[in-house]
Amino acid sequence: MEKKLNFTNQALNQINKIAIGEDKKYFRITVQGGGCSGFKYSFGFDSKANNDDVIFNKTIIDKSSLDIISGSIIDFKSEMIGESFVINNPKASASCGCGLSFSI
């Protein structure tokens, strides 16, 4: 099965907007152990892709993280309480209130 991520227009627009203003070339998504539900999402920027990275447009993600969030929809929400990237992961069985931590 092909490993893939889906991006909303809002997420793509925000990635392009931020990347233009940064010296960094790529938006990086990482899944790390921890958080209140077992795993947590981490977002950042990087100037280069590593050998184990997969590139989606201007976004890079390592293969281990992609295994965990493959099939997810990456969105960008702008609400009164703030702006943030949101991952709708169909493999997540539970998540915390902030949406950055999840379990599978």
The first five atom37 places (N, CA, C, CB, O) and aatype in JSON, in Angstrom:
{
  "aatype": [12, 6, 11, 11, 10, 2, 13, 16, 2, 5, 0, 10, 2, 5, 9, 2, 11, 9, 0, 9, 7, 6, 3, 11, 11, 18, 13, 1, 9, 16, 19, 5, 7, 7, 7, 4, 15, 7, 13, 11, 18, 15, 13, 7, 13, 3, 15, 11, 0, 2, 2, 3, 3, 19, 9, 13, 2, 11, 16, 9, 9, 3, 11, 15, 15, 10, 3, 9, 9, 15, 7, 15, 9, 9, 3, 13, 11, 15, 6, 12, 9, 7, 6, 15, 13, 19, 9, 2, 2, 14, 11, 0, 15, 0, 15, 4, 7, 4, 7, 10, 15, 13, 15, 9],
  "atom_mask": [
    [1, 1, 1, 1, 1],
    [1, 1, 1, 1, 1],
    [1, 1, 1, 1, 1],
    [1, 1, 1, 1, 1],
    [1, 1, 1, 1, 1],
    [1, 1, 1, 1, 1],
    [1, 1, 1, 1, 1],
    [1, 1, 1, 1, 1],
    [1, 1, 1, 1, 1],
    [1, 1, 1, 1, 1],
    [1, 1, 1, 1, 1],
    [1, 1, 1, 1, 1],
    [1, 1, 1, 1, 1],
    [1, 1, 1, 1, 1],
    [1, 1, 1, 1, 1],
    [1, 1, 1, 1, 1],
    [1, 1, 1, 1, 1],
    [1, 1, 1, 1, 1],
    [1, 1, 1, 1, 1],
    [1, 1, 1, 1, 1],
    [1, 1, 1, 0, 1],
    [1, 1, 1, 1, 1],
    [1, 1, 1, 1, 1],
    [1, 1, 1, 1, 1],
    [1, 1, 1, 1, 1],
    [1, 1, 1, 1, 1],
    [1, 1, 1, 1, 1],
    [1, 1, 1, 1, 1],
    [1, 1, 1, 1, 1],
    [1, 1, 1, 1, 1],
    [1, 1, 1, 1, 1],
    [1, 1, 1, 1, 1],
    [1, 1, 1, 0, 1],
    [1, 1, 1, 0, 1],
    [1, 1, 1, 0, 1],
    [1, 1, 1, 1, 1],
    [1, 1, 1, 1, 1],
    [1, 1, 1, 0, 1],
    [1, 1, 1, 1, 1],
    [1, 1, 1, 1, 1],
    [1, 1, 1, 1, 1],
    [1, 1, 1, 1, 1],
    [1, 1, 1, 1, 1],
    [1, 1, 1, 0, 1],
    [1, 1, 1, 1, 1],
    [1, 1, 1, 1, 1],
    [1, 1, 1, 1, 1],
    [1, 1, 1, 1, 1],
    [1, 1, 1, 1, 1],
    [1, 1, 1, 1, 1],
    [1, 1, 1, 1, 1],
    [1, 1, 1, 1, 1],
    [1, 1, 1, 1, 1],
    [1, 1, 1, 1, 1],
    [1, 1, 1, 1, 1],
    [1, 1, 1, 1, 1],
    [1, 1, 1, 1, 1],
    [1, 1, 1, 1, 1],
    [1, 1, 1, 1, 1],
    [1, 1, 1, 1, 1],
    [1, 1, 1, 1, 1],
    [1, 1, 1, 1, 1],
    [1, 1, 1, 1, 1],
    [1, 1, 1, 1, 1],
    [1, 1, 1, 1, 1],
    [1, 1, 1, 1, 1],
    [1, 1, 1, 1, 1],
    [1, 1, 1, 1, 1],
    [1, 1, 1, 1, 1],
    [1, 1, 1, 1, 1],
    [1, 1, 1, 0, 1],
    [1, 1, 1, 1, 1],
    [1, 1, 1, 1, 1],
    [1, 1, 1, 1, 1],
    [1, 1, 1, 1, 1],
    [1, 1, 1, 1, 1],
    [1, 1, 1, 1, 1],
    [1, 1, 1, 1, 1],
    [1, 1, 1, 1, 1],
    [1, 1, 1, 1, 1],
    [1, 1, 1, 1, 1],
    [1, 1, 1, 0, 1],
    [1, 1, 1, 1, 1],
    [1, 1, 1, 1, 1],
    [1, 1, 1, 1, 1],
    [1, 1, 1, 1, 1],
    [1, 1, 1, 1, 1],
    [1, 1, 1, 1, 1],
    [1, 1, 1, 1, 1],
    [1, 1, 1, 1, 1],
    [1, 1, 1, 1, 1],
    [1, 1, 1, 1, 1],
    [1, 1, 1, 1, 1],
    [1, 1, 1, 1, 1],
    [1, 1, 1, 1, 1],
    [1, 1, 1, 1, 1],
    [1, 1, 1, 0, 1],
    [1, 1, 1, 1, 1],
    [1, 1, 1, 0, 1],
    [1, 1, 1, 1, 1],
    [1, 1, 1, 1, 1],
    [1, 1, 1, 1, 1],
    [1, 1, 1, 1, 1],
    [1, 1, 1, 1, 1]
  ],
  "atom_positions": [
    [[0.84, -1.19, 0.0], [0.0, 0.0, 0.0], [0.89, 1.26, 0.0], [-0.95, -0.01, 1.22], [1.87, 1.34, 0.74]],
    [[0.52, 2.21, -0.84], [1.31, 3.43, -0.96], [1.16, 4.3, 0.3], [0.89, 4.23, -2.21], [0.06, 4.48, 0.82]],
    [[2.29, 4.81, 0.76], [2.29, 5.7, 1.91], [2.04, 7.11, 1.4], [3.63, 5.62, 2.71], [2.78, 7.6, 0.55]],
    [[1.0, 7.76, 1.92], [0.75, 9.1, 1.44], [0.1, 9.97, 2.51], [-0.12, 9.06, 0.21], [-0.47, 9.48, 3.48]],
    [[0.21, 11.26, 2.31], [-0.43, 12.25, 3.15], [-1.27, 13.14, 2.24], [0.61, 13.09, 3.96], [-0.94, 13.36, 1.08]],
    [[-2.36, 13.65, 2.78], [-3.22, 14.57, 2.05], [-3.17, 15.92, 2.74], [-4.68, 14.04, 1.97], [-3.2, 16.0, 3.97]],
    [[-3.09, 16.98, 1.97], [-3.0, 18.33, 2.49], [-4.2, 19.15, 2.04], [-1.69, 19.01, 2.04], [-4.56, 19.12, 0.87]],
    [[-4.81, 19.88, 2.97], [-5.86, 20.81, 2.58], [-5.21, 22.03, 1.93], [-6.75, 21.22, 3.81], [-4.02, 22.27, 2.09]],
    [[-6.01, 22.8, 1.2], [-5.49, 24.02, 0.59], [-4.98, 24.98, 1.66], [-6.58, 24.71, -0.26], [-3.97, 25.66, 1.46]],
    [[-5.66, 25.05, 2.81], [-5.24, 25.93, 3.9], [-3.84, 25.55, 4.4], [-6.24, 25.88, 5.06], [-3.02, 26.42, 4.65]],
    [[-3.58, 24.25, 4.53], [-2.27, 23.8, 4.99], [-1.19, 24.11, 3.95], [-2.29, 22.29, 5.28], [-0.12, 24.61, 4.31]],
    [[-1.47, 23.83, 2.68], [-0.48, 24.11, 1.63], [-0.17, 25.6, 1.55], [-0.99, 23.61, 0.28], [0.99, 25.99, 1.42]],
    [[-1.22, 26.43, 1.63], [-1.01, 27.88, 1.59], [-0.14, 28.35, 2.75], [-2.35, 28.62, 1.61], [0.76, 29.18, 2.56]],
    [[-0.38, 27.83, 3.95], [0.39, 28.24, 5.12], [1.83, 27.75, 5.03], [-0.27, 27.71, 6.4], [2.75, 28.48, 5.38]],
    [[2.04, 26.53, 4.56], [3.4, 26.0, 4.4], [4.17, 26.87, 3.41], [3.37, 24.53, 3.92], [5.32, 27.24, 3.67]],
    [[3.55, 27.19, 2.28], [4.21, 28.04, 1.28], [4.48, 29.44, 1.82], [3.35, 28.13, 0.01], [5.54, 30.01, 1.57]],
    [[3.54, 29.98, 2.56], [3.69, 31.32, 3.14], [4.86, 31.36, 4.13], [2.39, 31.75, 3.83], [5.67, 32.29, 4.1]],
    [[4.93, 30.38, 5.0], [5.99, 30.35, 6.02], [7.34, 30.03, 5.37], [5.67, 29.31, 7.11], [8.35, 30.65, 5.71]],
    [[7.35, 29.07, 4.45], [8.62, 28.66, 3.83], [9.25, 29.81, 3.05], [8.39, 27.47, 2.91], [10.48, 29.89, 2.98]],
    [[8.46, 30.67, 2.46], [9.0, 31.81, 1.71], [9.75, 32.75, 2.64], [7.87, 32.57, 0.98], [10.77, 33.31, 2.26]],
    [[9.25, 32.92, 3.86], [9.87, 33.83, 4.81], [10.99, 33.21, 5.63], [0.0, 0.0, 0.0], [11.63, 33.91, 6.41]],
    [[11.24, 31.94, 5.46], [12.26, 31.23, 6.23], [13.46, 30.92, 5.35], [11.68, 29.94, 6.84], [13.34, 30.84, 4.12]],
    [[14.6, 30.74, 5.96], [15.77, 30.27, 5.23], [15.67, 28.77, 4.98], [17.07, 30.6, 6.01], [16.47, 28.2, 4.24]],
    [[14.71, 28.16, 5.6], [14.56, 26.71, 5.5], [13.77, 26.37, 4.25], [13.86, 26.14, 6.76], [12.87, 27.11, 3.85]],
    [[14.1, 25.28, 3.66], [13.5, 24.86, 2.4], [12.25, 24.0, 2.61], [14.51, 24.09, 1.59], [11.32, 24.05, 1.8]],
    [[12.22, 23.21, 3.69], [11.15, 22.25, 3.89], [10.42, 22.46, 5.22], [11.7, 20.85, 3.82], [11.01, 22.89, 6.21]],
    [[9.13, 22.13, 5.21], [8.33, 22.01, 6.43], [8.48, 20.56, 6.86], [6.8, 22.42, 6.19], [8.25, 19.65, 6.05]],
    [[8.86, 20.32, 8.12], [9.1, 18.95, 8.6], [8.01, 18.54, 9.6], [10.49, 18.84, 9.25], [7.69, 19.28, 10.52]],
    [[7.47, 17.34, 9.38], [6.54, 16.71, 10.32], [7.24, 15.5, 10.9], [5.17, 16.31, 9.63], [7.8, 14.68, 10.16]],
    [[7.22, 15.38, 12.22], [7.83, 14.24, 12.9], [6.84, 13.7, 13.92], [9.16, 14.64, 13.59], [6.11, 14.46, 14.55]],
    [[6.81, 12.38, 14.09], [6.04, 11.74, 15.16], [7.05, 11.24, 16.18], [5.13, 10.56, 14.63], [7.98, 10.51, 15.84]],
    [[6.86, 11.65, 17.44], [7.78, 11.27, 18.52], [7.01, 10.53, 19.6], [8.49, 12.52, 19.11], [5.8, 10.72, 19.76]],
    [[7.72, 9.7, 20.33], [7.13, 9.06, 21.5], [6.96, 10.11, 22.59], [0.0, 0.0, 0.0], [7.8, 10.99, 22.74]],
    [[5.88, 10.01, 23.33], [5.65, 10.97, 24.42], [4.28, 11.59, 24.31], [0.0, 0.0, 0.0], [3.39, 11.06, 23.65]],
    [[4.13, 12.73, 24.96], [2.82, 13.37, 24.99], [1.91, 12.65, 25.96], [0.0, 0.0, 0.0], [2.3, 11.63, 26.54]],
    [[0.73, 13.17, 26.14], [-0.17, 12.57, 27.13], [-0.9, 11.33, 26.6], [-1.18, 13.59, 27.58], [-1.58, 10.65, 27.37]],
    [[-0.78, 11.03, 25.31], [-1.46, 9.86, 24.75], [-0.54, 8.82, 24.13], [-2.44, 10.31, 23.73], [-1.03, 7.85, 23.55]],
    [[0.78, 8.99, 24.23], [1.7, 7.98, 23.73], [2.59, 8.47, 22.6], [0.0, 0.0, 0.0], [3.79, 8.2, 22.6]],
    [[2.03, 9.19, 21.64], [2.8, 9.79, 20.54], [2.44, 11.26, 20.47], [2.51, 9.07, 19.17], [1.39, 11.68, 20.94]],
    [[3.35, 12.04, 19.86], [3.02, 13.45, 19.66], [3.59, 13.91, 18.32], [3.57, 14.33, 20.82], [4.62, 13.43, 17.86]],
    [[2.87, 14.86, 17.72], [3.3, 15.45, 16.46], [4.26, 16.6, 16.75], [2.09, 15.94, 15.62], [4.08, 17.33, 17.72]],
    [[5.26, 16.74, 15.91], [6.19, 17.85, 16.02], [6.3, 18.49, 14.63], [7.59, 17.38, 16.55], [6.45, 17.79, 13.63]],
    [[6.24, 19.82, 14.58], [6.33, 20.56, 13.33], [7.54, 21.48, 13.38], [5.04, 21.37, 13.06], [7.83, 22.07, 14.43]],
    [[8.25, 21.61, 12.27], [9.4, 22.5, 12.22], [9.83, 22.72, 10.78], [0.0, 0.0, 0.0], [9.11, 22.38, 9.85]],
    [[11.02, 23.28, 10.62], [11.56, 23.53, 9.29], [12.96, 22.96, 9.2], [11.58, 25.03, 8.96], [13.66, 22.83, 10.2]],
    [[13.35, 22.61, 7.98], [14.67, 22.03, 7.76], [15.18, 22.51, 6.41], [14.62, 20.48, 7.82], [14.4, 22.76, 5.49]],
    [[16.49, 22.65, 6.3], [17.08, 23.11, 5.05], [17.4, 21.97, 4.1], [18.34, 23.89, 5.34], [17.64, 22.2, 2.91]],
    [[17.41, 20.73, 4.62], [17.72, 19.6, 3.74], [16.93, 18.37, 4.16], [19.22, 19.3, 3.76], [16.51, 18.24, 5.31]],
    [[16.74, 17.48, 3.2], [16.08, 16.2, 3.47], [17.15, 15.16, 3.77], [15.19, 15.76, 2.27], [18.23, 15.18, 3.18]],
    [[16.85, 14.25, 4.69], [17.75, 13.15, 5.03], [17.45, 11.95, 4.15], [17.61, 12.78, 6.53], [16.45, 11.93, 3.44]],
    [[18.32, 10.95, 4.19], [18.15, 9.76, 3.36], [16.86, 9.01, 3.65], [19.31, 8.83, 3.56], [16.29, 8.4, 2.75]],
    [[16.38, 9.05, 4.9], [15.16, 8.31, 5.24], [13.91, 9.18, 5.18], [15.29, 7.71, 6.62], [12.87, 8.8, 5.71]],
    [[13.99, 10.35, 4.53], [12.84, 11.25, 4.41], [12.07, 11.0, 3.13], [13.29, 12.7, 4.47], [12.63, 10.61, 2.1]],
    [[10.77, 11.23, 3.21], [9.9, 11.22, 2.04], [9.43, 12.66, 1.86], [8.67, 10.21, 2.21], [9.08, 13.34, 2.82]],
    [[9.43, 13.13, 0.61], [9.08, 14.53, 0.33], [7.71, 14.6, -0.32], [10.14, 15.19, -0.58], [7.43, 13.91, -1.3]],
    [[6.85, 15.45, 0.24], [5.53, 15.78, -0.32], [5.53, 17.28, -0.55], [4.34, 15.32, 0.64], [5.44, 18.05, 0.41]],
    [[5.63, 17.72, -1.79], [5.73, 19.15, -2.09], [6.88, 19.73, -1.28], [4.38, 19.89, -1.78], [8.02, 19.33, -1.47]],
    [[6.6, 20.68, -0.39], [7.64, 21.29, 0.44], [7.66, 20.71, 1.85], [7.43, 22.8, 0.52], [8.24, 21.3, 2.76]],
    [[7.03, 19.56, 2.02], [6.96, 18.92, 3.34], [7.8, 17.65, 3.33], [5.5, 18.6, 3.73], [7.76, 16.87, 2.37]],
    [[8.56, 17.44, 4.4], [9.34, 16.2, 4.54], [8.93, 15.49, 5.83], [10.86, 16.48, 4.53], [8.59, 16.12, 6.83]],
    [[8.99, 14.18, 5.75], [8.67, 13.35, 6.92], [9.52, 12.09, 6.83], [7.13, 13.01, 6.99], [9.67, 11.5, 5.76]],
    [[10.06, 11.68, 7.97], [10.88, 10.47, 7.96], [9.97, 9.25, 7.79], [11.72, 10.35, 9.27], [8.79, 9.29, 8.13]],
    [[10.54, 8.17, 7.28], [9.75, 6.98, 6.96], [9.07, 6.36, 8.17], [10.62, 5.94, 6.3], [7.96, 5.85, 8.06]],
    [[9.71, 6.4, 9.34], [9.1, 5.84, 10.55], [7.86, 6.64, 10.94], [10.11, 5.84, 11.72], [6.83, 6.06, 11.29]],
    [[7.96, 7.96, 10.87], [6.8, 8.81, 11.19], [5.69, 8.61, 10.16], [7.21, 10.3, 11.25], [4.51, 8.56, 10.51]],
    [[6.08, 8.49, 8.9], [5.09, 8.3, 7.84], [4.31, 6.99, 8.02], [5.77, 8.31, 6.46], [3.12, 6.94, 7.74]],
    [[4.99, 5.94, 8.5], [4.29, 4.68, 8.78], [3.14, 4.9, 9.76], [5.28, 3.64, 9.35], [2.09, 4.27, 9.64]],
    [[3.34, 5.79, 10.72], [2.34, 6.02, 11.76], [1.21, 6.93, 11.28], [3.0, 6.63, 12.99], [0.06, 6.75, 11.69]],
    [[1.5, 7.9, 10.41], [0.45, 8.84, 10.01], [0.05, 8.74, 8.54], [0.91, 10.24, 10.29], [-0.68, 9.6, 8.05]],
    [[0.5, 7.71, 7.84], [0.11, 7.53, 6.44], [-1.42, 7.52, 6.32], [0.71, 6.22, 5.87], [-2.11, 6.89, 7.12]],
    [[-1.93, 8.22, 5.32], [-3.37, 8.31, 5.11], [-4.01, 9.48, 5.83], [0.0, 0.0, 0.0], [-5.21, 9.7, 5.71]],
    [[-3.22, 10.23, 6.58], [-3.74, 11.37, 7.34], [-3.99, 12.57, 6.44], [-2.77, 11.74, 8.46], [-3.45, 12.68, 5.35]],
    [[-4.83, 13.47, 6.95], [-5.07, 14.75, 6.3], [-4.41, 15.83, 7.15], [-6.61, 15.03, 6.13], [-4.67, 15.94, 8.35]],
    [[-3.54, 16.62, 6.52], [-2.86, 17.73, 7.19], [-3.66, 18.98, 6.9], [-1.36, 17.87, 6.72], [-3.91, 19.31, 5.74]],
    [[-4.07, 19.69, 7.95], [-4.89, 20.89, 7.8], [-4.25, 22.02, 8.6], [-6.34, 20.63, 8.27], [-3.39, 21.78, 9.45]],
    [[-4.67, 23.23, 8.33], [-4.25, 24.39, 9.11], [-5.5, 25.11, 9.57], [-3.31, 25.33, 8.29], [-6.32, 25.52, 8.75]],
    [[-5.65, 25.27, 10.87], [-6.83, 25.91, 11.46], [-6.46, 27.27, 12.04], [-7.45, 25.02, 12.56], [-5.44, 27.42, 12.7]],
    [[-7.29, 28.23, 11.78], [-7.14, 29.55, 12.36], [-8.4, 29.84, 13.17], [-6.89, 30.65, 11.26], [-9.49, 30.01, 12.61]],
    [[-8.24, 29.88, 14.5], [-9.39, 30.07, 15.4], [-9.08, 31.2, 16.37], [-9.72, 28.77, 16.17], [-7.96, 31.71, 16.4]],
    [[-10.04, 31.58, 17.14], [-9.85, 32.67, 18.1], [-8.72, 32.38, 19.09], [-11.14, 32.94, 18.84], [-8.03, 33.29, 19.54]],
    [[-8.54, 31.11, 19.44], [-7.51, 30.76, 20.42], [-6.13, 30.62, 19.81], [-7.88, 29.47, 21.11], [-5.14, 30.46, 20.53]],
    [[-6.04, 30.69, 18.48], [-4.74, 30.63, 17.83], [-4.79, 29.88, 16.51], [0.0, 0.0, 0.0], [-5.83, 29.41, 16.07]],
    [[-3.61, 29.79, 15.9], [-3.48, 29.09, 14.63], [-2.58, 27.88, 14.83], [-2.91, 30.03, 13.54], [-1.63, 27.92, 15.61]],
    [[-2.89, 26.79, 14.12], [-2.06, 25.6, 14.26], [-2.31, 24.63, 13.12], [-2.32, 24.92, 15.6], [-3.37, 24.62, 12.49]],
    [[-1.29, 23.81, 12.87], [-1.46, 22.69, 11.95], [-2.15, 21.58, 12.71], [-0.09, 22.22, 11.36], [-1.87, 21.36, 13.89]],
    [[-3.05, 20.87, 12.04], [-3.82, 19.79, 12.64], [-3.7, 18.56, 11.74], [-5.33, 20.2, 12.85], [-3.81, 18.66, 10.52]],
    [[-3.46, 17.41, 12.36], [-3.39, 16.17, 11.61], [-4.58, 15.3, 11.97], [-2.06, 15.42, 11.89], [-4.78, 14.94, 13.13]],
    [[-5.37, 14.97, 10.96], [-6.5, 14.07, 11.15], [-6.0, 12.68, 10.75], [-7.77, 14.51, 10.29], [-5.97, 12.33, 9.57]],
    [[-5.61, 11.9, 11.77], [-4.98, 10.6, 11.56], [-6.01, 9.49, 11.74], [-3.79, 10.4, 12.54], [-6.5, 9.28, 12.86]],
    [[-6.36, 8.78, 10.66], [-7.36, 7.72, 10.79], [-6.89, 6.55, 11.65], [-7.74, 7.21, 9.43], [-7.72, 5.75, 12.09]],
    [[-5.57, 6.43, 11.89], [-5.05, 5.34, 12.72], [-5.09, 5.66, 14.21], [-3.62, 5.03, 12.31], [-4.93, 4.76, 15.04]],
    [[-5.31, 6.92, 14.56], [-5.32, 7.32, 15.98], [-6.59, 6.82, 16.65], [-5.2, 8.86, 16.12], [-7.7, 7.11, 16.2]],
    [[-6.43, 6.06, 17.73], [-7.59, 5.55, 18.45], [-8.05, 6.53, 19.51], [-7.27, 4.2, 19.08], [-9.21, 6.48, 19.94]],
    [[-7.16, 7.42, 19.94], [-7.51, 8.43, 20.93], [-6.52, 9.58, 20.78], [-7.48, 7.85, 22.39], [-5.4, 9.4, 20.31]],
    [[-6.96, 10.77, 21.2], [-6.06, 11.92, 21.18], [-6.38, 12.82, 22.35], [-6.16, 12.7, 19.84], [-7.45, 12.73, 22.96]],
    [[-5.45, 13.7, 22.66], [-5.67, 14.61, 23.77], [-6.45, 15.83, 23.28], [-4.32, 15.03, 24.41], [-6.72, 15.96, 22.08]],
    [[-6.8, 16.72, 24.18], [-7.58, 17.9, 23.84], [-6.87, 18.85, 22.9], [0.0, 0.0, 0.0], [-7.52, 19.49, 22.08]],
    [[-5.56, 18.95, 23.0], [-4.83, 19.9, 22.15], [-4.65, 19.37, 20.73], [-3.46, 20.21, 22.75], [-4.37, 20.14, 19.82]],
    [[-4.81, 18.06, 20.52], [-4.7, 17.46, 19.2], [-3.28, 17.15, 18.76], [0.0, 0.0, 0.0], [-3.08, 16.66, 17.65]],
    [[-2.29, 17.43, 19.61], [-0.91, 17.15, 19.24], [-0.44, 15.79, 19.72], [0.0, 18.22, 19.79], [0.61, 15.31, 19.29]],
    [[-1.18, 15.17, 20.61], [-0.8, 13.89, 21.19], [-1.88, 12.86, 20.85], [-0.6, 14.02, 22.73], [-3.07, 13.18, 20.83]],
    [[-1.46, 11.62, 20.57], [-2.42, 10.6, 20.18], [-1.91, 9.2, 20.5], [-2.73, 10.7, 18.7], [-0.73, 9.02, 20.81]],
    [[-2.8, 8.23, 20.44], [-2.4, 6.83, 20.59], [-2.96, 6.05, 19.41], [-2.92, 6.22, 21.96], [-3.94, 6.47, 18.78]],
    [[-2.33, 4.91, 19.12], [-2.81, 4.07, 18.02], [-3.04, 2.65, 18.51], [-1.81, 4.07, 16.84], [-3.45, 1.79, 17.73]]
  ]
}
